[in-house]
Amino acid sequence: MKKNAEGTLKIEEALELLNRELAGKKDEINQLISKKYLNLKEIITTYASKEMVEKTKQTLEDAVSKGEERAKEMMTEIDKRVHTNPWLAIGIAAASGFLLGYIIEAGKHSKGDDTRDRKD
């Protein structure tokens, strides 16, 4: 029983010594913990940002892929229609060209770039 009491006494003495030493170091320990926590917070924030960038990148890649697929489908459909009725496609192309030329020429006239009406 005496050994047990001595062991308990030694443990209590060790704890008191530890408490005295830690009391002087309390501010230093708090600063170290704060610095470590700040670093951990920065790491978590950086990781979350990287994760968000990866998710956004994946979403963008998926959208581009779907857009490319849709464009290919539309091109295939247009190609089929042109082969089915080529004269209609030629007529639409000619009308589009005429309309585009008309719009461009009208834009030149509205800006005062008409050189035909000038008298030198």
C-alpha positions in Angstrom: 0.0 0.0 0.0 2.9 2.3 0.8 4.3 1.8 -2.8 0.9 2.8 -4.2 0.8 6.0 -2.1 4.3 6.9 -3.1 3.4 6.4 -6.8 0.4 8.6 -6.5 2.5 11.2 -4.7 5.1 11.2 -7.5 2.4 11.5 -10.1 0.8 14.4 -8.3 4.2 16.1 -8.0 4.9 15.5 -11.7 1.5 17.0 -12.6 2.2 20.1 -10.4 5.5 20.6 -12.0 4.0 20.2 -15.5 1.2 22.7 -14.6 3.8 25.3 -13.3 5.8 24.9 -16.5 2.8 25.2 -18.7 1.5 28.3 -16.9 4.4 30.3 -18.1 4.1 28.9 -21.6 0.3 29.3 -22.0 0.5 32.3 -24.3 3.2 30.7 -26.4 1.2 27.5 -26.7 -1.9 29.5 -27.7 0.0 31.4 -30.3 1.4 28.2 -31.8 -2.0 26.6 -31.8 -3.5 29.7 -33.5 -0.8 29.7 -36.2 -1.4 26.0 -36.8 -5.1 26.6 -37.0 -4.6 29.5 -39.4 -2.5 27.3 -41.6 -5.0 24.6 -41.5 -7.8 27.1 -42.4 -5.8 28.4 -45.4 -5.2 24.8 -46.6 -8.9 23.9 -46.3 -9.8 27.1 -48.1 -7.3 26.4 -50.9 -8.4 22.8 -51.2 -12.1 23.9 -51.4 -11.2 26.5 -54.1 -9.3 23.8 -56.1 -12.2 21.4 -55.7 -14.6 24.1 -57.0 -12.4 24.9 -59.9 -12.2 21.2 -60.8 -16.0 20.9 -60.6 -16.5 24.0 -62.8 -13.9 22.7 -65.3 -15.7 19.4 -65.5 -19.1 21.1 -66.0 -17.7 23.3 -68.7 -16.1 20.3 -70.5 -19.4 18.5 -70.3 -21.3 21.5 -71.7 -18.7 21.9 -74.6 -19.0 18.1 -75.3 -22.8 18.3 -75.5 -22.6 21.4 -77.6 -20.2 19.7 -80.1 -22.5 16.6 -80.2 -25.6 18.9 -80.9 -23.7 20.8 -83.6 -22.7 17.5 -85.3 -26.3 16.3 -85.2 -27.5 19.6 -86.7 -24.8 19.4 -89.4 -25.9 15.8 -90.2 -29.5 16.9 -90.4 -28.6 19.9 -92.7 -26.5 17.6 -94.9 -29.4 15.2 -95.3 -31.8 18.0 -96.2 -29.4 19.5 -98.7 -28.9 16.1 -100.4 -32.7 15.5 -100.4 -33.5 18.8 -102.0 -30.3 20.5 -103.3 -32.1 23.2 -105.3 -33.8 24.5 -102.2 -30.4 24.8 -100.5 -29.0 26.7 -103.5 -32.0 29.0 -103.5 -31.7 29.7 -99.8 -27.9 30.4 -100.2 -28.5 32.8 -103.1 -31.3 34.6 -101.2 -29.1 34.9 -98.1 -26.2 36.3 -100.2 -28.5 38.8 -101.9 -29.9 39.9 -98.5 -26.5 40.2 -96.9 -25.2 42.3 -99.9 -28.3 44.5 -99.6 -27.8 45.1 -95.9 -24.1 45.9 -96.3 -24.8 48.3 -99.2 -27.6 50.0 -97.2 -25.2 50.4 -94.3 -22.7 52.2 -96.5 -25.4 54.6 -97.7 -26.6 55.4 -94.2 -23.1 56.4 -93.1 -22.7 58.9 -95.9 -20.0 56.8 -97.7 -21.9 56.9 -101.0 -19.4 58.1 -103.6 -21.9 57.9 -106.5 -23.7 61.0 -105.3 -20.7 63.2 -104.9 -20.1 66.1 -107.3 -16.5 66.9 -107.8 
